[in-house]
Amino acid sequence: MIYMKKWLSTVAILGVLTFLRMPSPAYGSGFGIFAQGASAQGQANAVVAHTDGPSAIYFNPAFLNKLLGTQVEAGTTLLFPSRDFRSSTTATTASTEDTLYYPSTFYASHTFSDKISAGLGVFNPFGLGTEWSGTWEGRYIATKSKIETFDINPVVSYQITPDLSFAAGLDVILLDASLEKKVNLTPLGLPDANQKFKGDGTGVGYNLGIAYNVGHGISLGVSYRSEVEIDVKGNVSFDLPTPQLAGTLPNTGGKTTIILPRQLLAGVAYQANDRLTIETGFRWEDWRSFKESKVELNQPVAGQTTIADPKNWHDTFAVNVGGKYRLNDTFTLLAGYLYGWNAVPDSTFEPSVPDANTHLFCIGTDMEFNKIKLAVSYAYQLQEERSKNNTVGAATGGAANGAYNADIHLLGLSVTYRF
């Protein structure tokens, strides 16, 4: 009986930690998403120092003053991820289920005068998901993970001088999460139980942007997004093989806090002539805010009401280069490359967030038809192989140590209408 209580305590403590095990990213470190516009994606997001339309609300709203009249842009990115695992213990392999994700965007901008412009953006800055088989080696760490965020972002831009503009905005972020894993009941002679958490929360932050025209075809851009603290409330539920365990693993409410990181984007663009524009830059994300996951439960689970788990993520960078070449009045070619470093240390790396250093190869085209612009882009994200060799998940029956490989195909589509 003492052994069973200790074992169930371990299961509960480590199991409920899926509150904060986030799904995998799309060419963002940690669990960031940077699929915020098809034209921008075609240039590997090297659009911080020149404008490509209303998606400047996300990348650098200080460029809204360059957009004439009223413009509306809507789009989506179809993501086809593939992740594979090879166990270092048994040499068995596993792959995630084939799943389609489609983070979407909406932007609207309006120029009020030669000094003041404003815009509104709605997009998904963090999230996506992973879905592993319920029988794979790491099922006691994660099976299904899904998180969605929606950022409602109004911004205002002011032209300080003919060459310098400044913008500021508000980020209202809505978060919804659904996280599942198996609970190991083998020592009791029982089949696995299923644990599921569903929760949501809201946080508020701000964003800033600066754009400066150096002259001679050179422009500079910097944008910043603050960290956002989100209090997440939800419920943990267990699908148990026997009701006798309900007293030890009860369904209960709980809460935790997620701090989304600060982000800084910077770029320098060069307009070589009327046809060619190129840009290079970097992105910094302060994932040091994700130091630990700490969960407070409304009622004890195996005698525990507070659970803390170290994460110790670190800040990280990505560098990119991209450009566009206008073939004629209708077609513009896009291309770019991005390399990003991961935010997750080896000591806390696990399959819910199989983050790794990333290569991103991008191509695309803009098509102009009077007041309408269509953008189509394709990107291939290749994550470098990442090895797990730590104790995360070991106490619950499966560390899933081994090699993790992943890639993602991204198809971006957007349409812009100029009034």
N, C-alpha and C positions, 0 to 999 in steps of 0.2 A: 504493500500500500504506500509506504514512504517513497519507494522507487517510482510508482505510478504518479504520485503527486509531483515529484521533482521533474519527471519527464514531461508531464502535462504542462507544468509551469514553463519549461523551456520551449515547448511547442507554442504556447500562447504568446510568450514574450517575443519570440522571433517571428512568429506567424503574423501577429497583428502589425508588425513593422511594415507590411505592404501598404500601409497608409501613405508612405512617402516614397515608395519604389516607383519611379516614373518610367514611362515608356521611352522608346528610343527616338533619336532625333532625325531631322532631315537637314543635312549639311549645316547643322548648328551644334556647338558643343553642348554637353549636358543633355537637356531635353528641349533645346531651342529649335524653332522653325524659322527658316529664312526664305520660304517660298512666298514672297509678298508681291509678286508681279511678274508676268511672263516676259516682258521686255527686259526688266532688271535681271531676271534669271538667265536670259540669253547672254548677258554680259557678266555673269558670275557675281552679280550684285555690286559691281564696280560703278555705282551710280550715285555716290554721295557728293561728288563735286560737279555734277551736271544733271540737268533735269531730263526725265523721260516721260513726263506726264504726271497725273495726280498721285501716282504711287510715291512721289516725293514726300507725301505726308508721312510715310514710314521711314524712308531712307534719309531725307533731309528736308524738312518742311520750309526751310529758309528759301528754297528755290520756287516756292509757290508764286512769288512775285514775277517769275518769268513766264507763267502760264496766263494766256489771255482769256478774258471772258469767263464763262462757266464751263467746266469740264467734269465729266462723270466717267469713272472706270470701274468695271466689274470683271472678275476673273476667278480662276481656280487652277490648282495644280494637282494633277493626278499622280499619286505616288505608288510605286510598285516595289515594296521592299522584299528582300530575301536575306535570311540570316541562317547560318549553319553552325553546328557545334560538333566537335569531335572530342570525346572523353579521353583524358590522359590516364584514367584508371582502367576503363574497360575497352577503349578504342571504339565504342559504339558511337553512332552519329545521330543527329536530330536536326530538324529544320523547322522554322516557323511556318504557320499556315499561310497560304496565299491570301493576302488581304489587300484591298484597295482603300487608300485614304485620299481625301480631297480637301485640304485646307483652302479656304476661299477668301477673297478680298473684295471690298467695296470702298471706293474713294470718290469724293466730290470736292471740287475746288471752285472758288469764285474770286475774281479780282474786283475790289470795290473802288480802288483808285490807283494812281501810280505809286502810292506808298503802302497801301494796306491790302492784303489778301488773306483769305481764310479757307479752311478745309475741314473735312470730316472723313475719318477712316475707320473701317471696321475690319479686323483681320484676326488671324490666329497666331499669336507670337510664340506660344509654347505648346508642346503636346505630341500627338501621334500615339502609336501603340505597338505592342508585341503580342503574339498569340502562339504559345508553344503547346505541344500535345500534353494532355493530362497524364501521360505515362512516361514522359521524358525524364532524364536523370535529374534535372533541376526543378522538378515540379513542386518541391517543397520551398523553393525560392519564389517562383513565379510561373503562372500559366497564361492568364489573360490580363493584360494591362492596357488601360485606355485612359487618356486624359485629354480634355479639350479646354482651350482657353479662348475667350473672345475679348478683344481689346477695342473699346469704343474711344476713339481718339480725336477730339476736336482740337484744332490748332489755329493760330493767328500768326501771320508773318508781316514784318514791317521793314520797308526799304529805308535804311538809315541814311545812306549816301547812294549815289548811282552805282557804286561798286560793292557796297556792303549791305547785307540784309540779315535780320535776326528773327527767329521764330520761337514760339513757346506753345505748349499744348498740355492737355490733361489726358492721362491714361486711366480708364476705368476698366479693370480686368475681371471678367467672370470666369470662374474655374469650375469644371465638373469632372469628377474622376470615378472610375470603376475598375477595381483591382482584385484579381483572384489568384489563388494558389491552392495547393493541396496541403493537408495536415496529415503527418505521418502517424498512423495508429497501429503500425505493424507490431510494435512491442506488446500491444494488448491483444494481438491475434485478430485485429479488425481491419477492414479495408480503409483506404484513405478517406478522410473527410474533405469537404470543400469549404474554403473560407472566402468570403466576398466582402469587400468594402465599397460602399457608394457614399459619396459626399460632394459638397460644393461649397463655394465661398466667393467673396468679392474683395478686391483690393484697389487702392487708388495710388497712382504715381504721376510723374510728369515727364515731359520730354522737351528738349531744346535743340535748336539748329542754328548754324552760322554758315553763310556763304559769302565768299569774297572773290571778286574778279581782279586778278593780278594784272591782266593785260597781256598782249602778245599771244592770245589764245589760251592762256593758262588760268584756271580757276581752282579754288580751294573750297573744301566743304568739311564740316565737322557736325556730327549730331550725337546727342546723348539721351539715354533713357534711364530714369532713376530705378532703384530697386523698389519692388512692390511687395508688401507684406500682406498675405492672405490668410485669414483665419478660416480653416476648413472644418465644417461640422458634417457628421454623417453617421452611418451605422455599420457595424460589423455583424455579419450573420454567418452561421455555420450550418452546413448540410451534413448532419451526423449519421453514421451507420446505425446508431442505437440511441434512443432518448435518454439513456442512463448517463450520458456524458453532458447533457444540457446544463447540469448544475455547475460543472467545471468549465465548460466552454459555452457560456450563454451568449445569446444575441444581445448586443448592447450598443448604445450610442457612444460616440467619442469625438474628440476634437484635436486638432493639431494646427501648427502654423507653418506655412511655406513662405520663404523669402525668395522671390524671383530676382535675378541678378541685375546689377547695373550693366549698361552696355554703352560702349563708345565706338562710333564709326568715324573714320576719317579718310579722305581721298584727295588726290590731285588729278585734275583732268587737263588734257591738252587737245584743243581743236586745231588739228594740223591744217585743215582747209574746210571748205563748205561741205565736203563729203565725209571726212574722217574725223572721229573723236575717239580718243583712248583715255583710259583712267586706270590708276593703280591706287591701292589703299590697304587699310587693315581694319579689323574689328577686334575689340577687347571686351571680354565678358568676365565679370567679377563673381565667379561661382564660389568664392570663399564664403559667401553668405550661406551656403548649404553645408554647415558644419556637422549637423546631426539631425536625425529624425526623433522627435519626441511626441509621444501620444499620451493623452489623458483619457481614460475610459470612465464612463458613467457608473459602471459597476465592475467589481473585480472579475478578471478572467484568470483562473488558476491562482487567485490571491493577489494578482497584480493590478494596480490602477494607473500606474505611470510606467511607460517603457521608453528608454532612450537608446539610440543606436548611432554610433559614429559614422559619419560620411567623409568629412575632411576633404571635400573637393577643393580645387585650386582655380585661380584665375587662368584664363587662356586667351590665345590669339588666333586669328586667321588672317591670311594675306591673300589678296586677289589682284587680278589684272583683267581688264575687259575693254571692249570697244565696239563701235558700230561704224559701218561704211554704207553710205547712201548710194545705191546703184543708179536710181532715177527717182522721179517724183512719187513713185508708188512703193518701191521695195528698198528696204534697208537691211543689210546683213548684220548679225550680232554674233559675238563669240567671246569666250572668257574662260578663265581658270582660277580656281581657289584651292588653297591648302589650309587646313585647319588642324590645330592641336587639340587633344581631348582634355577634359576637365576632371576625370575620375582617376584617383591614384590606384596603384595595383592592390593596395591593402583592402580597399572597399569595392573593387570592381565586381559586378555581378550581372546576370543576364537580363534583369529588368531594364537596365540602362547599359547595353553593350557598347559604350562609347569608345571611339578609337580615333587615331589621326586619320584625316579625311582628304582625299583628292576629289575635286569636282571639275568635270569637263562640260562645257556649255556651248550650244549653238542656238541660233534662232533667227527670226525675221520679223520686222515691223512692216505692215502693209497699210498705206494711206489711201483712203477713198473719200475725197472731199472732207466732210466733217467727222468721218469715222476712221479710227485706227484699230487694226487688228494686230495682235501680237501672238506669235506661236514660238515656243522654245522647247528644247529638249536638253536635259542634263543627266549625266551619269555620275553617280557618287560611288566611289570605291573606298571602303574603309580598310585600313591596314589590319592585318591579322593581330588579334589581341589574345593573350593567354591569361587565363585565370588560375592562380595558384595561391589561394588564401583559404581562410576558414569560414567565409560567409556561407551560411546554409548548412555547414557541417553538423551542427548540433541538432538540426531537425531531420537529418537523415540523408542529405545529399548536397555536397558542395558544388557539384557540377564543374569541377576543375577540368580545364582543357583548353582547346583552341576555338576561338570565335571569329567567324568571317561574315562580312555583310556587304551588300551593295544595294543601291536603290536607283530605279529608273524614274525620272520626273518629266512629266509632260505639262508645260504651262500654257494656258490659254487666257486671253483677256481681250476686251473690247473697250475702246474709249470713244466717247461722243463729245464733240465740242459744240456748244450752243452759240 
